[in-house]
Amino acid sequence: MIRPMELGDLEEVTAIARDLFSDAWSKEQFIYELNENPYSEFFCVEDKGEIYGFVGLNVLFERAEISIIATKREKQGQGIGYRLLKKAIYEALKKECEILSLEVRTSNKKALKLYERNGFEVMRVRESYYSDNFEDAYEMAKAIGGLDAEDFSD
Ligand SMILES: CC(C)(COP(=O)(O)OP(=O)(O)OC[C@H]1O[C@@H](n2cnc3c(N)ncnc32)[C@H](O)[C@@H]1OP(=O)(O)O)[C@@H](O)C(=O)NCCC(=O)NCCS
């Protein structure tokens, strides 16, 4: 199932993030996002009490941005990233957003493939965007205005 992330998920969520991201968010950052940031929403894919992946979304008027998306390493390549992406599109449509955007490292071939297959296009390159290795980011976006949210329900 896909459900909202809770504070009690953060041990598992931060362990997944530490494993996957060189610049992983700390537990405190996740707590801020869950408790303080009025624009953010987080969802987890859970099966039998185990978190397989999660997605974060920031919604500001007609624009939504995916702040983070991750599938546990052992569960990758099984469509969980696709489910999480669909959930982000679904939630953005429910909030009447027109555009869904994200940033991705230019070297992140797996993520790029997922986004391109799902209709995201590169809008521009942000040079030296990542502070850990000064890698460039692609800013990608998908026009979602007019799409039917029910086509993206889980
Ligand atoms: C990027 C990431 C979230 C993808 O998660 P995932 O669960 O492995 O993704 P999925 O299995 O849903 O998607 C990939 C596969 O789904 C399929 N797929 C996805 N969307 C599809 C679509 N619309 N139609 C058909 N197939 C699709 C593809 O066949 C693809 O398979 P392949 O790569 O084996 O050929 C995951 O690799 C990850 O967590 N990476 C580390 C963290 C990260 O880089 N996050 C992104 C930061 S921007």
The ligand as an SDF file (V2000), in Angstrom:
LIG
                    3D

 48 50  0  0  0  0  0  0  0  0999 V2000
   15.2930    6.0800   -9.2940 C   0  0  0  0  0  0  0  0  0  0  0  0
   14.6210    5.0100   -8.4380 C   0  0  0  0  0  0  0  0  0  0  0  0
   13.6960    5.7090   -7.4390 C   0  0  0  0  0  0  0  0  0  0  0  0
   13.7940    4.1060   -9.3400 C   0  0  0  0  0  0  0  0  0  0  0  0
   13.1190    3.1940   -8.5100 O   0  0  0  0  0  0  0  0  0  0  0  0
   12.6950    1.7280   -8.9780 P   0  0  0  0  0  0  0  0  0  0  0  0
   11.7560    1.2090   -7.9560 O   0  0  0  0  0  0  0  0  0  0  0  0
   13.8870    0.9200   -9.2730 O   0  0  0  0  0  0  0  0  0  0  0  0
   11.9590    2.0860  -10.3380 O   0  0  0  0  0  0  0  0  0  0  0  0
   10.9590    1.2180  -11.1760 P   0  0  0  0  0  0  0  0  0  0  0  0
   11.2540   -0.2320  -10.9800 O   0  0  0  0  0  0  0  0  0  0  0  0
    9.5690    1.6530  -10.9510 O   0  0  0  0  0  0  0  0  0  0  0  0
   11.3130    1.7790  -12.6110 O   0  0  0  0  0  0  0  0  0  0  0  0
   12.2450    1.3470  -13.3620 C   0  0  0  0  0  0  0  0  0  0  0  0
   11.6180    0.2620  -14.2050 C   0  0  0  0  0  0  0  0  0  0  0  0
   10.1990    0.3890  -14.3040 O   0  0  0  0  0  0  0  0  0  0  0  0
    9.7370    0.3830  -15.6290 C   0  0  0  0  0  0  0  0  0  0  0  0
    8.9130    1.5770  -15.8680 N   0  0  0  0  0  0  0  0  0  0  0  0
    8.8960    2.7230  -15.1670 C   0  0  0  0  0  0  0  0  0  0  0  0
    7.9750    3.5310  -15.6780 N   0  0  0  0  0  0  0  0  0  0  0  0
    7.3940    2.8940  -16.7050 C   0  0  0  0  0  0  0  0  0  0  0  0
    6.3610    3.2220  -17.6310 C   0  0  0  0  0  0  0  0  0  0  0  0
    5.6890    4.3710  -17.6030 N   0  0  0  0  0  0  0  0  0  0  0  0
    6.0240    2.3260  -18.5400 N   0  0  0  0  0  0  0  0  0  0  0  0
    6.6510    1.1410  -18.6170 C   0  0  0  0  0  0  0  0  0  0  0  0
    7.6380    0.7880  -17.7720 N   0  0  0  0  0  0  0  0  0  0  0  0
    8.0000    1.6480  -16.8290 C   0  0  0  0  0  0  0  0  0  0  0  0
   10.8880    0.2710  -16.4520 C   0  0  0  0  0  0  0  0  0  0  0  0
   10.7550   -0.9680  -17.1180 O   0  0  0  0  0  0  0  0  0  0  0  0
   12.0930    0.2460  -15.5530 C   0  0  0  0  0  0  0  0  0  0  0  0
   12.6860   -0.9750  -15.6700 O   0  0  0  0  0  0  0  0  0  0  0  0
   14.2000   -1.1320  -16.0160 P   0  0  0  0  0  0  0  0  0  0  0  0
   14.9300    0.0850  -15.5040 O   0  0  0  0  0  0  0  0  0  0  0  0
   14.5400   -2.3440  -15.2650 O   0  0  0  0  0  0  0  0  0  0  0  0
   14.1950   -1.2850  -17.4910 O   0  0  0  0  0  0  0  0  0  0  0  0
   15.6560    4.1080   -7.7280 C   0  0  0  0  0  0  0  0  0  0  0  0
   16.5930    3.6740   -8.6710 O   0  0  0  0  0  0  0  0  0  0  0  0
   16.3670    4.7800   -6.5770 C   0  0  0  0  0  0  0  0  0  0  0  0
   15.8650    4.8330   -5.4610 O   0  0  0  0  0  0  0  0  0  0  0  0
   17.5890    5.2810   -6.8360 N   0  0  0  0  0  0  0  0  0  0  0  0
   18.4060    5.8830   -5.7760 C   0  0  0  0  0  0  0  0  0  0  0  0
   17.8150    7.1760   -5.3130 C   0  0  0  0  0  0  0  0  0  0  0  0
   17.6560    8.1340   -6.4500 C   0  0  0  0  0  0  0  0  0  0  0  0
   18.5260    8.2740   -7.2930 O   0  0  0  0  0  0  0  0  0  0  0  0
   16.5010    8.8510   -6.4610 N   0  0  0  0  0  0  0  0  0  0  0  0
   16.1980    9.8060   -7.4970 C   0  0  0  0  0  0  0  0  0  0  0  0
   16.8220   11.1180   -7.2030 C   0  0  0  0  0  0  0  0  0  0  0  0
   16.3510   12.3370   -8.4060 S   0  0  0  0  0  0  0  0  0  0  0  0
  1  2  1  0
  2  3  1  0
  2  4  1  0
  2 36  1  0
  4  5  1  0
  5  6  1  0
  6  7  2  0
  6  8  1  0
  6  9  1  0
  9 10  1  0
 10 11  2  0
 10 12  1  0
 10 13  1  0
 13 14  1  0
 14 15  1  0
 15 16  1  0
 15 30  1  0
 16 17  1  0
 17 18  1  0
 17 28  1  0
 18 19  1  0
 18 27  1  0
 19 20  2  0
 20 21  1  0
 21 22  1  0
 21 27  2  0
 22 23  1  0
 22 24  2  0
 24 25  1  0
 25 26  2  0
 26 27  1  0
 28 29  1  0
 28 30  1  0
 30 31  1  0
 31 32  1  0
 32 33  2  0
 32 34  1  0
 32 35  1  0
 36 37  1  0
 36 38  1  0
 38 39  2  0
 38 40  1  0
 40 41  1  0
 41 42  1  0
 42 43  1  0
 43 44  2  0
 43 45  1  0
 45 46  1  0
 46 47  1  0
 47 48  1  0
M  END
$$$$
